[in-house]
Amino acid sequence: MDVGAVAVPAGIAVFGGLFAVLVGAYGLRKSRRVSETGVRVQALVKRRRGEVREESALLRPLLQFVTEDDRVMEVVCPVPSTRRQPFWDGDGVQVSYDPADPRNVVVHGRERLGPERVFIAGGALVVLLSVTLLVVVLAGG
Protein backbone atom coordinates (compact mmCIF):
# COMPACT_ATOMS: atom_id res chain seq x y z
CA MET A 1 0.00 0.00 0.00
CA ASP A 2 1.29 3.45 -0.92
CA VAL A 3 2.20 5.41 2.20
CA GLY A 4 1.24 8.74 0.60
CA ALA A 5 -2.24 7.47 -0.25
CA VAL A 6 -2.88 6.91 3.46
CA ALA A 7 -0.73 9.66 4.98
CA VAL A 8 -2.46 12.60 3.27
CA PRO A 9 -6.06 11.70 4.26
CA ALA A 10 -4.89 10.69 7.75
CA GLY A 11 -3.06 14.01 8.13
CA ILE A 12 -6.17 15.91 7.04
CA ALA A 13 -8.25 13.88 9.51
CA VAL A 14 -5.78 14.75 12.31
CA PHE A 15 -6.22 18.47 11.61
CA GLY A 16 -10.01 18.05 11.46
CA GLY A 17 -9.98 16.20 14.78
CA LEU A 18 -7.80 18.84 16.39
CA PHE A 19 -10.15 21.52 15.11
CA ALA A 20 -13.14 19.71 16.68
CA VAL A 21 -11.28 19.44 20.00
CA LEU A 22 -10.50 23.17 19.92
CA VAL A 23 -14.11 24.11 19.08
CA GLY A 24 -15.43 22.00 21.95
CA ALA A 25 -12.85 23.33 24.40
CA TYR A 26 -13.64 26.91 23.38
CA GLY A 27 -17.37 26.35 23.93
CA LEU A 28 -16.80 24.83 27.37
CA ARG A 29 -14.41 27.62 28.38
CA LYS A 30 -16.78 30.35 27.19
CA SER A 31 -19.77 28.84 29.05
CA ARG A 32 -17.74 28.36 32.23
CA ARG A 33 -16.30 31.88 32.08
CA VAL A 34 -19.70 33.54 31.58
CA SER A 35 -21.26 31.38 34.34
CA GLU A 36 -18.53 32.15 36.85
CA THR A 37 -17.61 35.77 36.11
CA GLY A 38 -20.68 37.09 34.32
CA VAL A 39 -23.38 39.27 35.79
CA ARG A 40 -26.34 37.26 37.04
CA VAL A 41 -29.78 38.71 36.31
CA GLN A 42 -33.38 37.64 35.91
CA ALA A 43 -34.52 37.46 32.28
CA LEU A 44 -38.02 37.46 30.85
CA VAL A 45 -38.87 34.76 28.29
CA LYS A 46 -40.60 36.28 25.27
CA ARG A 47 -42.01 34.60 22.25
CA ARG A 48 -40.79 35.82 18.89
CA ARG A 49 -43.14 37.92 16.82
CA GLY A 50 -45.29 35.90 14.47
CA GLU A 51 -44.96 32.62 16.39
CA VAL A 52 -48.00 30.54 17.11
CA ARG A 53 -48.31 29.77 20.82
CA GLU A 54 -47.88 25.98 20.39
CA GLU A 55 -44.80 26.39 18.20
CA SER A 56 -43.07 28.69 20.68
CA ALA A 57 -42.28 25.73 22.95
CA LEU A 58 -40.32 24.10 20.13
CA LEU A 59 -38.22 27.07 19.08
CA ARG A 60 -35.69 29.20 20.87
CA PRO A 61 -37.48 32.11 22.49
CA LEU A 62 -36.12 35.57 23.17
CA LEU A 63 -34.67 36.50 26.55
CA GLN A 64 -35.08 40.10 27.69
CA PHE A 65 -33.02 41.51 30.56
CA VAL A 66 -31.57 44.78 31.80
CA THR A 67 -27.78 45.14 32.04
CA GLU A 68 -25.87 46.90 34.82
CA ASP A 69 -25.68 50.05 32.72
CA ASP A 70 -29.50 50.05 32.23
CA ARG A 71 -29.54 48.79 28.64
CA VAL A 72 -32.45 46.54 27.74
CA MET A 73 -31.10 43.52 25.90
CA GLU A 74 -33.13 41.05 23.90
CA VAL A 75 -31.20 37.96 22.78
CA VAL A 76 -32.14 34.62 21.33
CA CYS A 77 -32.00 31.95 24.00
CA PRO A 78 -28.79 29.90 23.62
CA VAL A 79 -30.59 26.65 24.47
CA PRO A 80 -33.79 25.29 22.96
CA SER A 81 -36.95 24.58 24.87
CA THR A 82 -37.45 20.92 25.73
CA ARG A 83 -40.48 18.85 26.64
CA ARG A 84 -39.10 18.37 30.13
CA GLN A 85 -38.18 22.04 30.62
CA PRO A 86 -40.20 24.20 28.23
CA PHE A 87 -39.80 27.94 27.96
CA TRP A 88 -43.18 29.64 28.21
CA ASP A 89 -43.93 33.19 27.24
CA GLY A 90 -43.69 35.36 30.37
CA ASP A 91 -41.54 32.97 32.42
CA GLY A 92 -38.52 34.25 34.29
CA VAL A 93 -35.13 32.53 34.12
CA GLN A 94 -31.76 33.23 35.72
CA VAL A 95 -29.05 34.11 33.21
CA SER A 96 -25.48 35.31 33.40
CA TYR A 97 -24.19 37.64 30.73
CA ASP A 98 -20.74 38.83 29.77
CA PRO A 99 -20.50 42.56 30.66
CA ALA A 100 -18.12 43.10 27.73
CA ASP A 101 -20.64 41.56 25.31
CA PRO A 102 -24.13 41.15 26.82
CA ARG A 103 -25.21 39.03 23.83
CA ASN A 104 -23.20 36.16 25.36
CA VAL A 105 -25.54 34.59 27.90
CA VAL A 106 -25.77 31.35 29.84
CA VAL A 107 -29.13 30.15 31.16
CA HIS A 108 -28.54 28.71 34.64
CA GLY A 109 -29.68 25.14 35.09
CA ARG A 110 -29.81 24.58 31.33
CA GLU A 111 -26.17 24.76 30.31
CA ARG A 112 -26.00 22.24 27.50
CA LEU A 113 -22.38 21.17 27.76
CA GLY A 114 -22.99 17.80 26.09
CA PRO A 115 -22.41 19.02 22.50
CA GLU A 116 -19.07 20.58 23.47
CA ARG A 117 -18.00 17.38 25.20
CA VAL A 118 -19.04 15.36 22.14
CA PHE A 119 -16.89 17.62 19.94
CA ILE A 120 -13.90 17.09 22.23
CA ALA A 121 -14.37 13.31 22.48
CA GLY A 122 -15.09 12.88 18.77
CA GLY A 123 -12.15 15.03 17.75
CA ALA A 124 -9.82 13.17 20.09
CA LEU A 125 -11.05 9.85 18.71
CA VAL A 126 -10.44 10.98 15.11
CA VAL A 127 -6.92 12.16 16.03
CA LEU A 128 -6.17 8.88 17.83
CA LEU A 129 -7.44 6.72 14.97
CA SER A 130 -5.60 8.78 12.35
CA VAL A 131 -2.30 8.71 14.21
CA THR A 132 -2.68 4.96 14.83
CA LEU A 133 -3.33 4.43 11.11
CA LEU A 134 -0.26 6.49 10.22
CA VAL A 135 1.94 4.54 12.63
CA VAL A 136 0.69 1.18 11.31
CA VAL A 137 1.18 2.19 7.68
CA LEU A 138 4.62 3.70 8.27
CA ALA A 139 5.78 0.70 10.32
CA GLY A 140 4.52 -1.73 7.67
CA GLY A 141 5.71 0.32 4.69
Secondary structure, 3 states (H helix, E strand, C coil): CCHHHHHHHHHHHHHHHHHHHHHHHHHHHHHHHHHHHCEEEEEEEECCCCCCCCHHHCCCCEEEEECCCCCEEEEECCCCCCCCCCCCCCCEEEEEEECCEEEEEEECCCCCCHHHHHHHHHHHHHHHHHHHHHHHHHHHC
